[in-house]
Amino acid sequence: MPFYMYNTSYLMLILPFMALALYAQFKVSSTYSKYSKVDNTSYLSGAQVARAILDRNGLSDVQINQVRGNLSDHYDPRNRTVNLSTSVYNDHSVAAAGVAAHEVGHAIQHAKGYIPLKVRSAIAPAVSITSSFVWLFIGIGFMFSYTPLVNIGIIIFALTVIFQVITLPVEFNASRRAIKQLDSSLIGTGEIHGVKQVLGAAALTYIAATLVALVQLIHLISRNRD
């Protein structure tokens, strides 16, 4: 949000949520780091865990790719691929197994026609395009007191917020599917706690980002009415 759109009351409101977002980033980084040092009992790599879960769910045609970046793991419904970062793809840790299983959880959602995933996938292209210039619309609109441009910006930003809200059940459900799939043939019984810790920390980042976006949207609507 452009600096000139901040005020004291807004800062007092947003700071706790920003602090939560920073804590969530720290939590996911530290938790992943902790459990990336713990090998899973089966000593299976993230890619092997993903392949095993895909195959047992009749998804042998879903490909697993290795991608660059740290924690850049994702499932792409457009080409039905599970994309794992190098550290997850090759690693034999509890953390890698959890992340890999989570991404496969999205593939299972896709195969079963999970509605929230369908909705998120449908609006993702629009959000990807508009998110790069939404603040330009809003900023220029407020600077020149041109309400129609502000309204357009707010509508666009609202779509982004909707996307983030829909992301929550999608991510939570994928984690539940992952935990259900990680039986004793893939990781040890005592290791599921580590998986839950890793996925729970990741979930907190989505919650924090959604709360920040909601507060920003409420602030924009309130300021536009003044």
CORZI-V866810 format. One record per residue. N is the residue number from 1. OMEGA is omega in radians with two decimals (999 if undefined). BURIAL is # if it has 9 or more other C-alpha atoms within 8 Angstrom, else .. Layout:
BEGIN
n/omega/burial
N/OMEGA/BURIAL
N/OMEGA/BURIAL
END
This chain:
BEGIN
n/omega/burial
1/-3.14/.
2/-3.01/.
3/-3.06/.
4/3.13/.
5/3.11/.
6/2.95/#
7/-3.02/.
8/-3.12/.
9/3.12/.
10/3.13/#
11/3.12/#
12/-3.14/.
13/-3.01/#
14/-3.04/#
15/3.11/.
16/-3.14/.
17/3.05/#
18/3.09/#
19/3.10/.
20/3.14/#
21/3.11/#
22/3.10/.
23/-3.14/.
24/3.10/#
25/3.09/#
26/-3.09/.
27/-3.12/#
28/3.13/#
29/-3.10/.
30/-3.14/.
31/3.10/#
32/3.13/#
33/-3.13/.
34/-3.04/.
35/3.02/#
36/3.11/#
37/-3.12/.
38/3.12/#
39/3.05/#
40/-3.02/#
41/-3.11/.
42/-3.09/.
43/3.08/.
44/3.08/#
45/3.09/#
46/3.13/#
47/3.13/#
48/3.08/.
49/3.14/#
50/-3.11/#
51/-3.12/#
52/-3.13/.
53/3.10/#
54/-3.08/#
55/-3.11/#
56/3.10/.
57/3.09/.
58/-3.11/.
59/-3.12/.
60/3.14/.
61/3.10/.
62/-3.09/#
63/3.08/.
64/-3.14/#
65/3.02/.
66/-3.09/#
67/3.14/#
68/3.06/.
69/3.11/.
70/-3.09/.
71/3.11/.
72/-3.07/#
73/3.11/#
74/3.01/.
75/3.14/#
76/-3.11/#
77/-3.11/#
78/3.13/.
79/3.09/.
80/3.10/#
81/3.00/#
82/-3.05/#
83/-3.07/#
84/3.06/#
85/-3.07/#
86/-3.10/#
87/3.11/#
88/-3.08/#
89/-3.01/#
90/-3.01/#
91/-3.11/#
92/-3.03/#
93/3.05/#
94/3.13/#
95/-3.13/#
96/3.13/#
97/-3.14/#
98/-3.14/#
99/3.14/#
100/3.14/#
101/3.11/#
102/-3.14/#
103/3.06/#
104/3.07/#
105/3.08/#
106/3.11/#
107/3.11/#
108/3.06/#
109/-3.12/#
110/-3.11/#
111/-3.11/.
112/3.10/.
113/-3.13/.
114/-2.97/#
115/3.14/.
116/3.09/#
117/3.11/#
118/-3.12/#
119/-3.14/#
120/3.14/#
121/-3.11/#
122/-3.08/.
123/-3.11/#
124/3.14/#
125/-3.14/.
126/3.13/.
127/-3.13/#
128/-3.11/.
129/-3.01/.
130/-3.08/#
131/-3.10/#
132/-3.11/.
133/-3.09/.
134/-3.12/#
135/3.05/#
136/3.10/.
137/-3.07/#
138/-3.12/#
139/3.13/#
140/3.13/#
141/3.12/#
142/-3.12/#
143/-3.08/.
144/3.12/.
145/-3.13/.
146/-3.02/#
147/-3.13/#
148/3.14/.
149/3.08/#
150/-3.13/#
151/3.11/#
152/3.13/#
153/-3.14/#
154/3.11/#
155/3.12/.
156/3.14/#
157/3.09/#
158/3.09/#
159/3.09/#
160/3.12/#
161/3.09/#
162/3.10/.
163/-3.12/#
164/3.11/#
165/3.13/#
166/3.14/#
167/-3.08/#
168/3.12/#
169/3.12/#
170/-3.12/#
171/3.14/#
172/-3.12/#
173/3.11/#
174/3.11/#
175/3.09/#
176/3.11/.
177/-3.13/#
178/-3.12/#
179/3.12/#
180/-3.09/.
181/-3.06/.
182/3.13/#
183/-3.05/#
184/3.11/.
185/-3.10/.
186/3.07/#
187/3.12/#
188/-3.11/#
189/-3.12/.
190/-3.07/.
191/-3.12/#
192/3.09/#
193/3.11/.
194/3.10/#
195/-3.14/#
196/3.12/#
197/-3.13/#
198/-3.11/#
199/3.09/#
200/3.10/.
201/3.11/#
202/3.14/#
203/-3.13/#
204/3.12/#
205/3.12/#
206/3.13/#
207/-3.11/#
208/-3.13/#
209/3.13/#
210/3.13/#
211/3.10/#
212/-3.13/#
213/3.12/#
214/3.12/#
215/3.11/#
216/-3.14/#
217/3.12/#
218/3.12/.
219/-3.13/#
220/3.14/#
221/-3.13/#
222/-3.11/.
223/-3.13/.
224/3.13/.
225/-3.11/.
226/999/.
END
